[in-house]
Amino acid sequence: MKKIITLFVGTLIYVGGNAQWDTLITNTTTNFNSISFTNENNGVAVGKDVTLANGKAYQTTDGGLTWVMVNSGTSSYNDVFFQNANRGWIAADSGYILETINSGQTWGNLTHIGTQNFNCIHFPTDTVGFVAGDNGCIYKTSDLGLSWDTLNSGTLLSINDIFFTDGLNGWIVGDGGYIAATLDGGNTWTQVSQPFFGFMNIHGFAYNASYANAIAVGNLGDALFSSNSGMNWSIFSSGVTSTLNKVAFTNNLAGVIVGDNGVILRTEDGGTTWMRDSVWGVTENLKGICWASDTLAYICGENGRILKSQSDISSVRPIIKNNMDISAFPNPFIDVFAIRIELGKSSVVQINILDVTGRILLTENKGFCDEGKQIFHLNGIFSLSEGMYFVTVKTENLEVTIPVVKN
C-alpha cells in the first residue's frame, strides 16, 4: 500500500497548459449542473434558474452553436444522463425524475419518489438504472423506470455521484468522505474509504478501466486515487484549493476534472499526471463534464457557462509521421515510473534502462505497438541506487534517449 501512495503522490503534476476550450454562447444565466451528449452534435445541459430557482434543460443539435430551452420545472435539475441516442434521464430536487425518448427534445415526469433531492442518476444497462441523493437515499429500477426499489446505501449523508461499469459492479460517493462499492447490482454496499477521509465531501467519481484506476474529487481541491478498482484509496494533492466537482475519462487515457473558480485539470495518461487549463474570462464554478466522443469534450457551469474543446484534447501534441516522442513521469522518480511513447508509425518497441556509462541495466521488449499514444509502467527498477539514468526507446528505424533521475 505504501508504494501505491508514494507513486501517485509523486506523479501528480499540475502545470500551466494552453487553453484548449472555446466558450459557447448560450443566451442564458442558468446555473448548469450537468451536461450529457449522445453524439458530437446533440446534447443537453441542465441546471437551475438563477432568479426563479426552478429547473431548466437546454438542448443543442449543432454542436453547441445554438441552445434552446426544452424543459422547465419547479425543482432544480441536478444531473442528466443519456443511456443511448434517444433515451435520457434527469435527476431533480424533491424526488423527481424526468425522461426523454427523443434525444432530449421533450421531457416527461416519472413517478414522484419521496421528497429527497436527487443528485445523480446512472443507467448501466438497457433496463437497469440507479438514482441517489440527499440523506443517503438510493433507488434502483430493473424495468426502465416503471418501478423503483429502495436500496440501503449504508450512509445517511448526501450521495453526490454514482458510477457503474455494468449491471452489477458500481460505486457511490458522497459527503463525509463516503465511498462504497457493490458487486451485486446495489443490493449490498461495502464502504471502502478510510476514516480519515471523513473531512472530505466527495462530489465526483470516475473509473479508468485500462489501469483499474479510480479517482474521486471533492471540496477544497481534495482528491483520492485508487489503483485497484476503488478498493483502497490514498489522498493526493490536485495543486488547487478550489472545490473539485466532477471528473470524467474517455478512451482510457484522457480525462478532465472541473471545479469552482474556472478550474480545469486535464490528463493525457490515464490520470498519472495532470495539466491545468486556464481559459480567459472563465471564473465561474464549473459543475459538469462529458465526452461527446473519444476526442471531444463539453464542460458546463454557473451563469450559463458552457465550454467546448477546441481540438483532440486527448492528444493535443501533434505527431509527425514516422517520428517518435517519449517522456518519463514522474521524473525524478522514487520507486517506479512510466514511459509515455507517441508513435508516428506502428512498430516493434524495445525499452532499455542504461547507467551513465552506457551499460544496459534493464531491457523490456513491448512487441508490436500501434501508431499513437502508449503508456508503459516500468517496475523492475527498485534496486537502482539514487542518481541519473537514461531511457532509450527503440523502434524498427528510430531510437530516442532521455535522462531520468532516481531520488
C-alpha positions as CSV (number, residue, x, y, z in Angstrom):
1,M,0.0,0.0,0.0
2,K,2.9,2.4,0.7
3,K,4.1,2.1,-2.8
4,I,0.7,2.9,-4.2
5,I,0.6,6.1,-2.2
6,T,4.2,7.1,-3.0
7,L,3.7,6.5,-6.7
8,F,0.6,8.6,-7.1
9,V,1.5,11.5,-4.8
10,G,4.8,11.7,-6.6
11,T,3.3,11.6,-10.1
12,L,0.6,14.2,-9.7
13,I,2.0,17.2,-11.5
14,Y,-0.1,20.2,-12.5
15,V,1.5,22.7,-14.8
16,G,0.1,25.6,-16.8
17,G,-1.4,24.3,-20.0
18,N,-2.6,26.2,-23.1
19,A,-6.3,26.8,-23.2
20,Q,-8.0,24.1,-25.2
21,W,-11.5,25.3,-24.8
22,D,-14.0,27.6,-26.7
23,T,-16.7,29.5,-24.8
24,L,-20.1,28.8,-26.3
25,I,-23.0,31.4,-26.4
26,T,-26.0,30.0,-24.6
27,N,-28.0,33.2,-24.1
28,T,-29.0,32.2,-20.5
29,T,-27.8,32.7,-17.0
30,T,-28.9,29.3,-15.8
31,N,-26.6,27.7,-13.3
32,F,-25.8,24.5,-15.2
33,N,-25.1,21.4,-13.0
34,S,-24.7,18.7,-15.6
35,I,-24.2,18.1,-19.3
36,S,-24.6,15.0,-21.5
37,F,-24.2,14.4,-25.2
38,T,-25.5,11.5,-27.4
39,N,-23.0,12.3,-30.2
40,E,-20.7,15.2,-31.1
41,N,-23.7,17.5,-32.1
42,N,-26.7,16.6,-29.9
43,G,-26.5,17.3,-26.2
44,V,-28.5,18.6,-23.1
45,A,-27.4,20.8,-20.2
46,V,-29.5,21.0,-17.1
47,G,-29.5,23.3,-14.0
48,K,-31.3,25.8,-12.0
49,D,-32.7,29.3,-13.0
50,V,-30.8,32.0,-11.1
51,T,-33.9,34.1,-10.2
52,L,-36.8,31.6,-10.1
53,A,-34.8,28.7,-8.6
54,N,-36.6,26.3,-10.9
55,G,-35.1,23.6,-13.1
56,K,-34.1,24.3,-16.7
57,A,-33.0,22.0,-19.5
58,Y,-31.3,23.3,-22.7
59,Q,-30.6,21.3,-25.9
60,T,-28.2,21.8,-28.8
61,T,-28.3,19.8,-32.0
62,D,-25.5,21.7,-33.8
63,G,-22.5,21.0,-31.5
64,G,-23.2,23.9,-29.2
65,L,-23.7,26.7,-31.7
66,T,-27.2,27.3,-30.5
67,W,-29.1,26.3,-27.3
68,V,-32.8,26.0,-26.9
69,M,-34.7,25.6,-23.6
70,V,-36.7,22.3,-23.9
71,N,-38.0,21.9,-20.4
72,S,-38.6,23.9,-17.2
73,G,-39.8,22.6,-13.8
74,T,-40.3,23.7,-10.2
75,S,-37.3,21.7,-8.8
76,S,-33.6,22.2,-9.6
77,Y,-32.2,19.8,-12.3
78,N,-29.0,18.3,-10.9
79,D,-27.9,15.6,-13.2
80,V,-28.5,14.4,-16.8
81,F,-27.6,11.1,-18.3
82,F,-28.2,9.5,-21.7
83,Q,-28.1,5.7,-21.9
84,N,-28.4,5.7,-25.7
85,A,-29.0,8.0,-28.6
86,N,-32.7,8.5,-27.7
87,R,-33.3,7.8,-24.1
88,G,-32.1,10.1,-21.3
89,W,-32.8,10.9,-17.7
90,I,-32.7,14.0,-15.4
91,A,-32.4,13.7,-11.6
92,A,-34.0,16.7,-9.8
93,D,-34.8,18.0,-6.4
94,S,-37.8,16.9,-4.4
95,G,-37.7,13.3,-5.6
96,Y,-38.4,14.0,-9.3
97,I,-37.0,12.1,-12.3
98,L,-37.6,13.2,-15.9
99,E,-37.2,11.0,-19.0
100,T,-36.8,11.7,-22.7
101,I,-37.2,9.2,-25.5
102,N,-36.4,11.6,-28.4
103,S,-32.8,12.7,-27.7
104,G,-33.9,15.5,-25.3
105,Q,-36.4,17.3,-27.5
106,T,-39.2,16.7,-24.9
107,W,-39.2,15.5,-21.3
108,G,-41.8,13.9,-19.2
109,N,-42.2,13.4,-15.4
110,L,-41.9,9.9,-14.0
111,T,-43.4,8.8,-10.7
112,H,-42.6,11.1,-7.8
113,I,-40.3,9.2,-5.5
114,G,-40.2,10.6,-1.9
115,T,-39.1,14.1,-1.2
116,Q,-35.3,13.9,-1.2
117,N,-33.2,15.9,-3.6
118,F,-31.7,13.6,-6.3
119,N,-28.1,14.5,-7.1
120,C,-27.1,11.7,-9.6
121,I,-28.5,9.2,-12.0
122,H,-27.0,6.4,-14.0
123,F,-28.3,3.6,-16.3
124,P,-25.6,0.9,-16.8
125,T,-27.9,-1.4,-18.9
126,D,-30.9,-1.0,-21.2
127,T,-33.3,-1.6,-18.3
128,V,-31.4,-1.2,-15.0
129,G,-30.8,2.3,-13.5
130,F,-30.0,4.0,-10.2
131,V,-30.8,7.4,-8.7
132,A,-29.3,8.7,-5.5
133,G,-29.2,11.9,-3.4
134,D,-29.6,13.5,0.0
135,N,-29.8,11.6,3.2
136,G,-28.2,8.6,1.7
137,C,-31.2,7.8,-0.5
138,I,-30.7,5.4,-3.4
139,Y,-33.2,3.7,-5.6
140,K,-33.0,1.1,-8.4
141,T,-35.2,0.3,-11.3
142,S,-35.0,-3.0,-13.3
143,D,-37.8,-2.2,-15.7
144,L,-36.7,1.1,-17.3
145,G,-38.2,3.3,-14.7
146,L,-41.7,1.8,-14.4
147,S,-41.0,1.0,-10.7
148,W,-38.2,1.8,-8.3
149,D,-37.0,-0.1,-5.3
150,T,-35.3,1.4,-2.2
151,L,-31.8,0.3,-1.5
152,N,-29.7,0.6,1.6
153,S,-26.6,2.8,0.8
154,G,-25.0,2.5,4.2
155,T,-24.9,6.2,4.9
156,L,-27.3,9.0,5.9
157,L,-25.2,11.7,4.3
158,S,-25.6,13.0,0.8
159,I,-24.7,10.8,-2.1
160,N,-23.3,13.0,-4.9
161,D,-22.2,10.7,-7.7
162,I,-22.8,7.2,-8.8
163,F,-21.0,5.1,-11.4
164,F,-21.5,1.5,-12.7
165,T,-19.4,-0.5,-15.2
166,D,-22.2,-2.9,-15.8
167,G,-25.5,-4.0,-14.1
168,L,-23.6,-5.5,-11.1
169,N,-20.4,-3.5,-10.3
170,G,-20.6,0.1,-9.2
171,W,-19.6,2.8,-6.7
172,I,-21.3,5.6,-4.8
173,V,-19.5,8.6,-3.3
174,G,-20.7,11.4,-1.1
175,D,-20.3,13.7,1.9
176,G,-18.1,12.7,4.8
177,G,-15.6,11.0,2.5
178,Y,-18.1,8.2,1.9
179,I,-17.1,5.7,-0.8
180,A,-19.0,2.4,-1.2
181,A,-18.8,-0.4,-3.8
182,T,-21.3,-3.0,-4.8
183,L,-20.8,-6.3,-6.6
184,D,-24.4,-7.4,-6.8
185,G,-26.2,-4.6,-8.5
186,G,-26.7,-2.4,-5.5
187,N,-28.4,-4.9,-3.2
188,T,-25.5,-4.6,-0.8
189,W,-22.9,-1.8,-0.5
190,T,-19.5,-2.0,1.2
191,Q,-17.7,1.1,2.5
192,V,-14.2,1.2,1.1
193,S,-12.9,4.6,2.1
194,Q,-10.7,5.1,5.1
195,P,-12.0,7.0,8.3
196,F,-9.5,9.9,7.8
197,F,-11.3,10.9,4.6
198,G,-14.3,12.0,6.7
199,F,-13.5,15.7,6.4
200,M,-13.9,15.5,2.7
201,N,-17.2,15.9,0.8
202,I,-16.7,13.9,-2.4
203,H,-18.6,15.3,-5.5
204,G,-17.3,13.3,-8.4
205,F,-16.1,9.8,-9.3
206,A,-14.5,8.3,-12.4
207,Y,-13.1,4.9,-13.3
208,N,-10.3,4.3,-15.7
209,A,-10.8,0.7,-16.9
210,S,-7.4,0.4,-18.7
211,Y,-5.5,0.5,-15.4
212,A,-8.2,-0.3,-12.9
213,N,-7.6,3.2,-11.5
214,A,-10.4,5.2,-9.9
215,I,-10.4,8.9,-9.0
216,A,-12.7,10.8,-6.6
217,V,-12.7,14.6,-6.2
218,G,-14.2,16.9,-3.7
219,N,-14.0,20.1,-1.6
220,L,-11.0,22.4,-1.3
221,G,-9.2,20.7,-4.1
222,D,-9.1,17.3,-2.3
223,A,-8.8,14.2,-4.4
224,L,-8.4,10.5,-3.9
225,F,-6.8,7.8,-6.0
226,S,-7.2,4.0,-6.1
227,S,-5.0,1.7,-8.2
228,N,-7.2,-1.4,-7.5
229,S,-10.7,-0.6,-8.8
230,G,-11.7,1.6,-5.8
231,M,-10.9,-0.9,-3.1
232,N,-8.1,1.0,-1.4
233,W,-7.6,4.8,-1.6
234,S,-4.9,7.4,-0.9
235,I,-5.0,11.2,-0.8
236,F,-3.2,13.2,-3.5
237,S,-2.8,16.9,-4.0
238,S,-4.6,18.4,-7.0
239,G,-2.4,21.5,-6.9
240,V,-5.5,23.7,-6.4
241,T,-7.6,24.8,-3.5
242,S,-10.9,25.2,-5.3
243,T,-13.7,22.7,-4.8
244,L,-13.5,20.0,-7.5
245,N,-16.9,18.9,-8.8
246,K,-16.7,16.3,-11.5
247,V,-14.2,14.0,-13.3
248,A,-14.6,12.0,-16.4
249,F,-12.5,9.7,-18.6
250,T,-12.6,8.6,-22.2
251,N,-10.5,6.2,-24.3
252,N,-8.8,5.1,-21.1
253,L,-6.1,7.8,-21.2
254,A,-7.7,11.2,-21.5
255,G,-9.6,12.7,-18.6
256,V,-10.8,16.1,-17.3
257,I,-11.5,17.4,-13.8
258,V,-13.7,20.6,-13.4
259,G,-14.1,22.7,-10.3
260,D,-15.0,26.0,-8.8
261,N,-13.5,29.3,-9.9
262,G,-13.0,28.1,-13.5
263,V,-10.6,25.2,-12.6
264,I,-10.0,22.7,-15.3
265,L,-7.4,19.9,-14.9
266,R,-6.6,17.6,-17.8
267,T,-4.7,14.3,-18.1
268,E,-3.5,12.5,-21.2
269,D,-2.0,9.5,-19.5
270,G,-4.8,7.9,-17.6
271,G,-4.6,10.2,-14.6
272,T,-1.0,9.8,-13.7
273,T,-0.2,13.4,-14.4
274,W,-2.5,16.4,-14.7
275,M,-2.2,19.8,-16.5
276,R,-4.0,23.0,-15.6
277,D,-6.0,24.6,-18.4
278,S,-6.8,28.3,-17.9
279,V,-9.5,29.8,-20.1
280,W,-9.5,33.6,-20.3
281,G,-12.6,35.1,-18.7
282,V,-13.8,31.9,-17.2
283,T,-14.1,32.2,-13.4
284,E,-17.5,30.6,-12.8
285,N,-17.9,27.4,-10.8
286,L,-17.7,24.6,-13.3
287,K,-20.0,21.7,-12.4
288,G,-20.2,19.2,-15.2
289,I,-18.0,17.4,-17.8
290,C,-18.9,14.9,-20.5
291,W,-17.3,13.4,-23.5
292,A,-19.2,13.5,-26.8
293,S,-16.7,11.3,-28.4
294,D,-13.2,9.9,-27.6
295,T,-11.7,13.3,-28.7
296,L,-14.4,15.9,-28.0
297,A,-15.5,17.2,-24.5
298,Y,-18.0,19.7,-23.1
299,I,-18.0,21.5,-19.8
300,C,-20.9,23.3,-18.1
301,G,-21.1,25.6,-15.1
302,E,-22.8,28.6,-13.5
303,N,-24.1,31.7,-15.3
304,G,-24.9,29.8,-18.4
305,R,-21.2,28.8,-19.0
306,I,-20.6,26.0,-21.5
307,L,-17.2,25.2,-22.9
308,K,-16.2,23.0,-25.9
309,S,-12.8,21.5,-26.5
310,Q,-11.1,23.1,-29.5
311,S,-9.3,20.0,-30.7
312,D,-8.5,16.4,-29.8
313,I,-7.6,17.2,-26.2
314,S,-6.8,13.5,-25.6
315,S,-3.7,14.0,-27.7
316,V,-3.0,17.7,-28.2
317,R,0.6,17.3,-29.2
318,P,0.9,16.6,-33.0
319,I,3.0,13.6,-34.1
320,I,4.9,13.8,-37.3
321,K,4.5,10.7,-39.4
322,N,7.4,8.2,-38.9
323,N,8.5,10.2,-35.8
324,M,8.5,9.3,-32.1
325,D,8.2,11.3,-28.9
326,I,8.8,10.0,-25.5
327,S,8.6,11.3,-21.9
328,A,9.0,9.8,-18.4
329,F,6.9,10.5,-15.3
330,P,7.4,11.1,-12.6
331,N,10.9,12.5,-13.2
332,P,12.7,12.5,-10.8
333,F,11.1,9.2,-9.5
334,I,11.4,7.3,-6.2
335,D,10.4,3.6,-6.8
336,V,8.6,3.3,-10.1
337,F,7.9,5.4,-13.2
338,A,6.2,5.2,-16.5
339,I,7.3,5.9,-20.1
340,R,4.9,7.6,-22.4
341,I,5.6,6.9,-26.1
342,E,3.8,8.6,-29.1
343,L,4.5,6.7,-32.3
344,G,4.0,8.3,-35.7
345,K,4.1,4.8,-37.2
346,S,3.2,1.3,-35.8
347,S,6.4,-0.6,-34.9
348,V,8.1,-3.1,-32.6
349,V,9.2,-1.3,-29.4
350,Q,12.0,-2.1,-27.0
351,I,12.8,0.0,-23.9
352,N,16.3,0.0,-22.3
353,I,17.5,1.5,-19.0
354,L,21.2,2.5,-19.0
355,D,23.5,3.9,-16.4
356,V,25.7,6.9,-17.1
357,T,28.5,4.7,-18.6
358,G,26.1,3.4,-21.2
359,R,25.7,-0.1,-19.6
360,I,22.3,-1.6,-20.1
361,L,20.7,-2.4,-16.8
362,L,17.2,-3.4,-17.9
363,T,15.6,-4.4,-21.2
364,E,11.8,-4.7,-21.8
365,N,10.5,-5.8,-25.2
366,K,7.0,-4.5,-25.7
367,G,6.4,-6.2,-29.0
368,F,4.3,-4.6,-31.8
369,C,2.7,-1.3,-30.8
370,D,0.1,0.6,-32.8
371,E,0.6,4.2,-34.0
372,G,-0.3,6.8,-31.4
373,K,-0.1,7.0,-27.6
374,Q,1.3,4.2,-25.4
375,I,1.9,4.1,-21.7
376,F,4.3,1.6,-20.2
377,H,4.9,1.2,-16.4
378,L,8.4,0.1,-15.6
379,N,8.6,-1.8,-12.3
380,G,12.0,-3.6,-12.4
381,I,14.0,-0.7,-11.1
382,F,13.5,-0.8,-7.3
383,S,17.2,-1.9,-6.8
384,L,18.7,1.1,-8.6
385,S,20.6,3.5,-6.4
386,E,20.0,7.2,-6.4
387,G,21.4,9.0,-9.4
388,M,21.0,9.7,-13.2
389,Y,20.0,7.1,-15.7
390,F,19.0,7.0,-19.4
391,V,15.9,5.6,-21.0
392,T,16.3,4.5,-24.6
393,V,13.3,3.6,-26.7
394,K,14.0,1.7,-29.9
395,T,11.6,1.0,-32.8
396,E,12.4,-0.6,-36.2
397,N,14.0,2.5,-37.5
398,L,14.2,5.1,-34.7
399,E,16.0,5.4,-31.3
400,V,15.3,8.2,-28.7
401,T,17.0,8.6,-25.4
402,I,16.0,10.8,-22.4
403,P,17.6,11.2,-18.9
404,V,15.8,10.2,-15.7
405,V,16.7,10.7,-12.1
406,K,16.1,8.5,-9.1
407,N,15.8,10.2,-5.7
